[in-house]
Amino acid sequence: MVKRDMMITEFSQSNQMMFGHRFRAIGAVEHLGDSTKCAHYVAWGRSDNGWFEYDDDKTPQQKARLPNGLKNIVTLVLEKL
């Protein structure tokens, strides 16, 4: 059973068991803004050494892990292990 209140950081830091299989997060899209008409999206991608934040034309920033404050994840890409 999938926990609906599971924090995204739980997926970013360790593998999770769902539907009888182990998964890990390898990508995410975060929605920033008050509505879909006035919003900004940031993409996150897993690398061998952590996570990269992709934000428009800014140079991708590498992070050791996903920030704890991510709340509005609209897409979560999982890899079945």
N, CA, C and O atoms as a printed pandas DataFrame, in Angstrom:
     atom_number atom_name residue_name chain_id  residue_number  x_coord  y_coord  z_coord
0              1         N          MET        A               1    0.839   -1.179    0.000
1              2        CA          MET        A               1    0.000    0.000    0.000
2              3         C          MET        A               1    0.886    1.244    0.000
3              4         O          MET        A               1    1.879    1.297    0.725
4              5         N          VAL        A               2    0.539    2.232   -0.796
5              6        CA          VAL        A               2    1.304    3.473   -0.893
6              7         C          VAL        A               2    0.800    4.460    0.144
7              8         O          VAL        A               2   -0.404    4.695    0.253
8              9         N          LYS        A               3    1.723    5.039    0.908
9             10        CA          LYS        A               3    1.344    6.066    1.872
10            11         C          LYS        A               3    1.109    7.366    1.121
11            12         O          LYS        A               3    2.003    7.844    0.423
12            13         N          ARG        A               4   -0.069    7.941    1.250
13            14        CA          ARG        A               4   -0.364    9.186    0.543
14            15         C          ARG        A               4    0.418   10.361    1.102
15            16         O          ARG        A               4    0.704   11.310    0.372
16            17         N          ASP        A               5    0.766   10.322    2.366
17            18        CA          ASP        A               5    1.467   11.450    2.976
18            19         C          ASP        A               5    2.981   11.265    2.969
19            20         O          ASP        A               5    3.690   11.996    3.660
20            21         N          MET        A               6    3.484   10.309    2.206
21            22        CA          MET        A               6    4.922   10.064    2.153
22            23         C          MET        A               6    5.626   11.287    1.584
23            24         O          MET        A               6    5.213   11.822    0.555
24            25         N          MET        A               7    6.662   11.719    2.234
25            26        CA          MET        A               7    7.419   12.873    1.769
26            27         C          MET        A               7    8.300   12.476    0.593
27            28         O          MET        A               7    8.804   11.354    0.536
28            29         N          ILE        A               8    8.479   13.389   -0.333
29            30        CA          ILE        A               8    9.331   13.137   -1.495
30            31         C          ILE        A               8   10.750   12.816   -1.059
31            32         O          ILE        A               8   11.438   12.051   -1.734
32            33         N          THR        A               9   11.202   13.375    0.041
33            34        CA          THR        A               9   12.569   13.121    0.490
34            35         C          THR        A               9   12.763   11.665    0.883
35            36         O          THR        A               9   13.885   11.161    0.821
36            37         N          GLU        A              10   11.706   10.977    1.283
37            38        CA          GLU        A              10   11.823    9.553    1.592
38            39         C          GLU        A              10   12.190    8.770    0.335
39            40         O          GLU        A              10   12.963    7.815    0.402
40            41         N          PHE        A              11   11.643    9.167   -0.803
41            42        CA          PHE        A              11   11.988    8.521   -2.066
42            43         C          PHE        A              11   13.377    8.910   -2.528
43            44         O          PHE        A              11   14.067    8.102   -3.148
44            45         N          SER        A              12   13.799   10.122   -2.241
45            46        CA          SER        A              12   15.090   10.580   -2.754
46            47         C          SER        A              12   16.256   10.004   -1.977
47            48         O          SER        A              12   17.363    9.907   -2.507
48            49         N          GLN        A              13   16.030    9.622   -0.732
49            50        CA          GLN        A              13   17.121    9.161    0.116
50            51         C          GLN        A              13   17.233    7.650    0.190
51            52         O          GLN        A              13   18.308    7.127    0.482
52            53         N          SER        A              14   16.153    6.944   -0.065
53            54        CA          SER        A              14   16.206    5.490    0.050
54            55         C          SER        A              14   15.208    4.855   -0.911
55            56         O          SER        A              14   14.357    5.536   -1.483
56            57         N          ASN        A              15   15.325    3.565   -1.076
57            58        CA          ASN        A              15   14.389    2.813   -1.901
58            59         C          ASN        A              15   13.116    2.592   -1.101
59            60         O          ASN        A              15   13.155    2.478    0.124
60            61         N          GLN        A              16   11.991    2.532   -1.795
61            62        CA          GLN        A              16   10.709    2.332   -1.145
62            63         C          GLN        A              16   10.023    1.105   -1.724
63            64         O          GLN        A              16   10.137    0.822   -2.916
64            65         N          MET        A              17    9.311    0.381   -0.870
65            66        CA          MET        A              17    8.573   -0.801   -1.286
66            67         C          MET        A              17    7.145   -0.385   -1.635
67            68         O          MET        A              17    6.445    0.212   -0.817
68            69         N          MET        A              18    6.719   -0.711   -2.867
69            70        CA          MET        A              18    5.345   -0.464   -3.304
70            71         C          MET        A              18    4.916   -1.606   -4.204
71            72         O          MET        A              18    5.683   -2.059   -5.054
72            73         N          PHE        A              19    3.703   -2.064   -4.019
73            74        CA          PHE        A              19    3.136   -3.095   -4.885
74            75         C          PHE        A              19    4.023   -4.334   -4.974
75            76         O          PHE        A              19    4.067   -5.001   -6.007
76            77         N          GLY        A              20    4.724   -4.635   -3.889
77            78        CA          GLY        A              20    5.568   -5.814   -3.845
78            79         C          GLY        A              20    6.919   -5.666   -4.524
79            80         O          GLY        A              20    7.628   -6.658   -4.691
80            81         N          HIS        A              21    7.293   -4.458   -4.918
81            82        CA          HIS        A              21    8.574   -4.208   -5.585
82            83         C          HIS        A              21    9.254   -2.998   -4.958
83            84         O          HIS        A              21    8.605   -2.161   -4.330
84            85         N          ARG        A              22   10.563   -2.916   -5.136
85            86        CA          ARG        A              22   11.326   -1.763   -4.652
86            87         C          ARG        A              22   11.474   -0.746   -5.777
87            88         O          ARG        A              22   11.724   -1.099   -6.929
88            89         N          PHE        A              23   11.313    0.527   -5.414
89            90        CA          PHE        A              23   11.451    1.636   -6.350
90            91         C          PHE        A              23   12.340    2.700   -5.741
91            92         O          PHE        A              23   12.497    2.782   -4.523
92            93         N          ARG        A              24   12.925    3.520   -6.620
93            94        CA          ARG        A              24   13.616    4.716   -6.152
94            95         C          ARG        A              24   13.279    5.849   -7.111
95            96         O          ARG        A              24   13.058    5.627   -8.301
96            97         N          ALA        A              25   13.243    7.050   -6.582
97            98        CA          ALA        A              25   12.960    8.224   -7.404
98            99         C          ALA        A              25   14.187    8.573   -8.230
99           100         O          ALA        A              25   15.310    8.576   -7.726
100          101         N          ILE        A              26   13.962    8.868   -9.505
101          102        CA          ILE        A              26   15.063    9.303  -10.366
102          103         C          ILE        A              26   14.769   10.661  -11.004
103          104         O          ILE        A              26   15.637   11.238  -11.658
104          105         N          GLY        A              27   13.555   11.170  -10.816
105          106        CA          GLY        A              27   13.211   12.473  -11.366
106          107         C          GLY        A              27   11.941   13.011  -10.745
107          108         O          GLY        A              27   11.112   12.253  -10.241
108          109         N          ALA        A              28   11.794   14.329  -10.783
109          110        CA          ALA        A              28   10.600   14.966  -10.243
110          111         C          ALA        A              28   10.412   16.317  -10.921
111          112         O          ALA        A              28   11.374   16.947  -11.361
112          113         N          VAL        A              29    9.150   16.752  -10.999
113          114        CA          VAL        A              29    8.823   18.088  -11.480
114          115         C          VAL        A              29    8.054   18.777  -10.367
115          116         O          VAL        A              29    7.058   18.256   -9.866
116          117         N          GLU        A              30    8.531   19.956   -9.985
117          118        CA          GLU        A              30    7.932   20.726   -8.891
118          119         C          GLU        A              30    7.195   21.935   -9.463
119          120         O          GLU        A              30    7.731   22.651  -10.309
120          121         N          HIS        A              31    5.968   22.158   -9.001
121          122        CA          HIS        A              31    5.149   23.302   -9.411
122          123         C          HIS        A              31    5.304   24.404   -8.372
123          124         O          HIS        A              31    5.076   24.185   -7.183
124          125         N          LEU        A              32    5.689   25.577   -8.826
125          126        CA          LEU        A              32    5.823   26.735   -7.943
126          127         C          LEU        A              32    4.853   27.804   -8.430
127          128         O          LEU        A              32    4.920   28.213   -9.589
128          129         N          GLY        A              33    3.965   28.256   -7.577
129          130        CA          GLY        A              33    3.009   29.289   -7.970
130          131         C          GLY        A              33    1.646   29.027   -7.376
131          132         O          GLY        A              33    1.402   27.993   -6.753
132          133         N          ASP        A              34    0.753   29.997   -7.586
133          134        CA          ASP        A              34   -0.580   29.927   -6.993
134          135         C          ASP        A              34   -1.597   29.184   -7.851
135          136         O          ASP        A              34   -2.604   28.698   -7.335
136          137         N          SER        A              35   -1.344   29.091   -9.158
137          138        CA          SER        A              35   -2.287   28.411  -10.037
138          139         C          SER        A              35   -1.538   27.885  -11.257
139          140         O          SER        A              35   -0.350   28.155  -11.434
140          141         N          THR        A              36   -2.242   27.137  -12.090
141          142        CA          THR        A              36   -1.606   26.632  -13.307
142          143         C          THR        A              36   -1.441   27.726  -14.353
143          144         O          THR        A              36   -0.645   27.576  -15.280
144          145         N          LYS        A              37   -2.182   28.827  -14.219
145          146        CA          LYS        A              37   -2.081   29.939  -15.168
146          147         C          LYS        A              37   -0.936   30.885  -14.826
147          148         O          LYS        A              37   -0.440   31.606  -15.692
148          149         N          CYS        A              38   -0.528   30.882  -13.589
149          150        CA          CYS        A              38    0.561   31.751  -13.139
150          151         C          CYS        A              38    1.495   30.897  -12.291
151          152         O          CYS        A              38    1.400   30.878  -11.064
152          153         N          ALA        A              39    2.399   30.191  -12.966
153          154        CA          ALA        A              39    3.231   29.234  -12.235
154          155         C          ALA        A              39    4.599   29.096  -12.889
155          156         O          ALA        A              39    4.857   29.625  -13.970
156          157         N          HIS        A              40    5.445   28.381  -12.206
157          158        CA          HIS        A              40    6.793   28.095  -12.670
158          159         C          HIS        A              40    7.076   26.638  -12.317
159          160         O          HIS        A              40    6.639   26.156  -11.272
160          161         N          TYR        A              41    7.791   25.949  -13.166
161          162        CA          TYR        A              41    8.108   24.552  -12.929
162          163         C          TYR        A              41    9.618   24.369  -12.865
163          164         O          TYR        A              41   10.362   24.979  -13.633
164          165         N          VAL        A              42   10.058   23.526  -11.948
165          166        CA          VAL        A              42   11.470   23.188  -11.780
166          167         C          VAL        A              42   11.574   21.671  -11.864
167          168         O          VAL        A              42   10.775   20.956  -11.260
168          169         N          ALA        A              43   12.552   21.184  -12.606
169          170        CA          ALA        A              43   12.760   19.735  -12.735
170          171         C          ALA        A              43   13.956   19.310  -11.894
171          172         O          ALA        A              43   14.923   20.056  -11.741
172          173         N          TRP        A              44   13.872   18.100  -11.355
173          174        CA          TRP        A              44   14.947   17.507  -10.559
174          175         C          TRP        A              44   15.314   16.175  -11.186
175          176         O          TRP        A              44   14.431   15.408  -11.569
176          177         N          GLY        A              45   16.603   15.891  -11.297
177          178        CA          GLY        A              45   17.057   14.624  -11.860
178          179         C          GLY        A              45   18.165   14.020  -11.019
179          180         O          GLY        A              45   19.089   14.716  -10.599
180          181         N          ARG        A              46   18.069   12.728  -10.779
181          182        CA          ARG        A              46   19.072   12.019   -9.976
182          183         C          ARG        A              46   20.325   11.784  -10.806
183          184         O          ARG        A              46   20.249   11.485  -11.998
184          185         N          SER        A              47   21.464   11.922  -10.168
185          186        CA          SER        A              47   22.746   11.581  -10.788
186          187         C          SER        A              47   23.463   10.616   -9.850
187          188         O          SER        A              47   22.939   10.279   -8.789
188          189         N          ASP        A              48   24.638   10.179  -10.228
189          190        CA          ASP        A              48   25.399    9.271   -9.364
190          191         C          ASP        A              48   25.774    9.920   -8.035
191          192         O          ASP        A              48   25.920    9.230   -7.027
192          193         N          ASN        A              49   25.931   11.242   -8.029
193          194        CA          ASN        A              49   26.406   11.939   -6.828
194          195         C          ASN        A              49   25.352   12.802   -6.154
195          196         O          ASN        A              49   25.704   13.664   -5.349
196          197         N          GLY        A              50   24.094   12.608   -6.446
197          198        CA          GLY        A              50   23.051   13.414   -5.819
198          199         C          GLY        A              50   21.965   13.773   -6.813
199          200         O          GLY        A              50   21.566   12.950   -7.636
200          201         N          TRP        A              51   21.489   15.006   -6.732
201          202        CA          TRP        A              51   20.392   15.489   -7.559
202          203         C          TRP        A              51   20.788   16.785   -8.249
203          204         O          TRP        A              51   21.549   17.583   -7.704
204          205         N          PHE        A              52   20.260   16.987   -9.462
205          206        CA          PHE        A              52   20.446   18.244  -10.169
206          207         C          PHE        A              52   19.110   18.962  -10.253
207          208         O          PHE        A              52   18.075   18.353  -10.520
208          209         N          GLU        A              53   19.152   20.271  -10.021
209          210        CA          GLU        A              53   17.977   21.126  -10.148
210          211         C          GLU        A              53   18.066   21.851  -11.490
211          212         O          GLU        A              53   19.038   22.557  -11.756
212          213         N          TYR        A              54   17.048   21.673  -12.331
213          214        CA          TYR        A              54   16.994   22.313  -13.644
214          215         C          TYR        A              54   15.915   23.390  -13.605
215          216         O          TYR        A              54   14.730   23.092  -13.456
216          217         N          ASP        A              55   16.340   24.644  -13.741
217          218        CA          ASP        A              55   15.438   25.778  -13.597
218          219         C          ASP        A              55   15.673   26.751  -14.754
219          220         O          ASP        A              55   16.562   27.599  -14.688
220          221         N          ASP        A              56   14.882   26.624  -15.799
221          222        CA          ASP        A              56   14.966   27.475  -16.989
222          223         C          ASP        A              56   16.376   27.533  -17.555
223          224         O          ASP        A              56   16.996   26.494  -17.779
224          225         N          ASP        A              57   16.889   28.732  -17.789
225          226        CA          ASP        A              57   18.192   28.868  -18.427
226          227         C          ASP        A              57   19.346   28.973  -17.438
227          228         O          ASP        A              57   20.477   29.259  -17.830
228          229         N          LYS        A              58   19.068   28.743  -16.163
229          230        CA          LYS        A              58   20.129   28.759  -15.150
230          231         C          LYS        A              58   20.988   27.499  -15.283
231          232         O          LYS        A              58   20.509   26.452  -15.718
232          233         N          THR        A              59   22.233   27.614  -14.909
233          234        CA          THR        A              59   23.117   26.452  -14.895
234          235         C          THR        A              59   22.582   25.442  -13.885
235          236         O          THR        A              59   22.280   25.815  -12.752
236          237         N          PRO        A              60   22.456   24.160  -14.273
237          238        CA          PRO        A              60   21.958   23.159  -13.319
238          239         C          PRO        A              60   22.787   23.155  -12.036
239          240         O          PRO        A              60   24.017   23.186  -12.069
240          241         N          GLN        A              61   22.086   23.117  -10.917
241          242        CA          GLN        A              61   22.727   23.120   -9.605
242          243         C          GLN        A              61   22.682   21.721   -9.011
243          244         O          GLN        A              61   21.622   21.098   -8.954
244          245         N          GLN        A              62   23.834   21.229   -8.570
245          246        CA          GLN        A              62   23.867   19.905   -7.954
246          247         C          GLN        A              62   23.628   20.019   -6.460
247          248         O          GLN        A              62   24.187   20.889   -5.793
248          249         N          LYS        A              63   22.789   19.131   -5.944
249          250        CA          LYS        A              63   22.464   19.062   -4.517
250          251         C          LYS        A              63   22.770   17.650   -4.035
251          252         O          LYS        A              63   22.684   16.692   -4.803
252          253         N          ALA        A              64   23.123   17.531   -2.771
253          254        CA          ALA        A              64   23.383   16.204   -2.209
254          255         C          ALA        A              64   22.098   15.376   -2.167
255          256         O          ALA        A              64   22.122   14.161   -2.358
256          257         N          ARG        A              65   20.974   16.057   -1.912
257          258        CA          ARG        A              65   19.675   15.383   -1.881
258          259         C          ARG        A              65   18.588   16.402   -2.161
259          260         O          ARG        A              65   18.850   17.604   -2.190
260          261         N          LEU        A              66   17.384   15.932   -2.365
261          262        CA          LEU        A              66   16.276   16.850   -2.605
262          263         C          LEU        A              66   15.989   17.645   -1.340
263          264         O          LEU        A              66   16.085   17.100   -0.240
264          265         N          PRO        A              67   15.639   18.915   -1.469
265          266        CA          PRO        A              67   15.298   19.709   -0.284
266          267         C          PRO        A              67   14.068   19.157    0.424
267          268         O          PRO        A              67   13.185   18.587   -0.217
268          269         N          ASN        A              68   14.005   19.323    1.733
269          270        CA          ASN        A              68   12.868   18.837    2.524
270          271         C          ASN        A              68   11.581   19.588    2.235
271          272         O          ASN        A              68   10.497   19.054    2.468
272          273         N          GLY        A              69   11.671   20.820    1.730
273          274        CA          GLY        A              69   10.486   21.653    1.558
274          275         C          GLY        A              69    9.695   21.431    0.285
275          276         O          GLY        A              69    8.749   22.174    0.029
276          277         N          LEU        A              70   10.042   20.436   -0.529
277          278        CA          LEU        A              70    9.288   20.208   -1.763
278          279         C          LEU        A              70    7.883   19.733   -1.417
279          280         O          LEU        A              70    7.714   18.709   -0.756
280          281         N          LYS        A              71    6.879   20.476   -1.864
281          282        CA          LYS        A              71    5.500   20.120   -1.521
282          283         C          LYS        A              71    4.628   19.887   -2.741
283          284         O          LYS        A              71    3.721   19.056   -2.707
284          285         N          ASN        A              72    4.890   20.601   -3.801
285          286        CA          ASN        A              72    4.008   20.559   -4.959
286          287         C          ASN        A              72    4.623   19.779   -6.114
287          288         O          ASN        A              72    4.855   20.325   -7.193
288          289         N          ILE        A              73    4.883   18.509   -5.879
289          290        CA          ILE        A              73    5.430   17.647   -6.918
290          291         C          ILE        A              73    4.280   17.221   -7.828
291          292         O          ILE        A              73    3.320   16.597   -7.375
292          293         N          VAL        A              74    4.384   17.562   -9.115
293          294        CA          VAL        A              74    3.326   17.196  -10.056
294          295         C          VAL        A              74    3.664   15.926  -10.827
295          296         O          VAL        A              74    2.771   15.253  -11.343
296          297         N          THR        A              75    4.943   15.601  -10.906
297          298        CA          THR        A              75    5.376   14.374  -11.570
298          299         C          THR        A              75    6.531   13.773  -10.790
299          300         O          THR        A              75    7.480   14.470  -10.433
300          301         N          LEU        A              76    6.447   12.492  -10.528
301          302        CA          LEU        A              76    7.519   11.771   -9.857
302          303         C          LEU        A              76    7.888   10.585  -10.741
303          304         O          LEU        A              76    7.044    9.740  -11.041
304          305         N          VAL        A              77    9.141   10.525  -11.152
305          306        CA          VAL        A              77    9.609    9.442  -12.017
306          307         C          VAL        A              77   10.310    8.414  -11.142
307          308         O          VAL        A              77   11.277    8.733  -10.450
308          309         N          LEU        A              78    9.816    7.175  -11.176
309          310        CA          LEU        A              78   10.359    6.107  -10.344
310          311         C          LEU        A              78   11.043    5.058  -11.209
311          312         O          LEU        A              78   10.636    4.794  -12.340
312          313         N          GLU        A              79   12.075    4.477  -10.656
313          314        CA          GLU        A              79   12.784    3.376  -11.300
314          315         C          GLU        A              79   12.528    2.119  -10.485
315          316         O          GLU        A              79   12.749    2.103   -9.274
316          317         N          LYS        A              80   12.061    1.058  -11.151
317          318        CA          LYS        A              80   11.849   -0.222  -10.478
318          319         C          LYS        A              80   13.194   -0.919  -10.359
319          320         O          LYS        A              80   13.917   -1.062  -11.345
320          321         N          LEU        A              81   13.526   -1.350   -9.154
321          322        CA          LEU        A              81   14.818   -1.992   -8.907
322          323         C          LEU        A              81   14.703   -3.501   -8.958
323          324         O          LEU        A              81   15.698   -4.202   -8.772
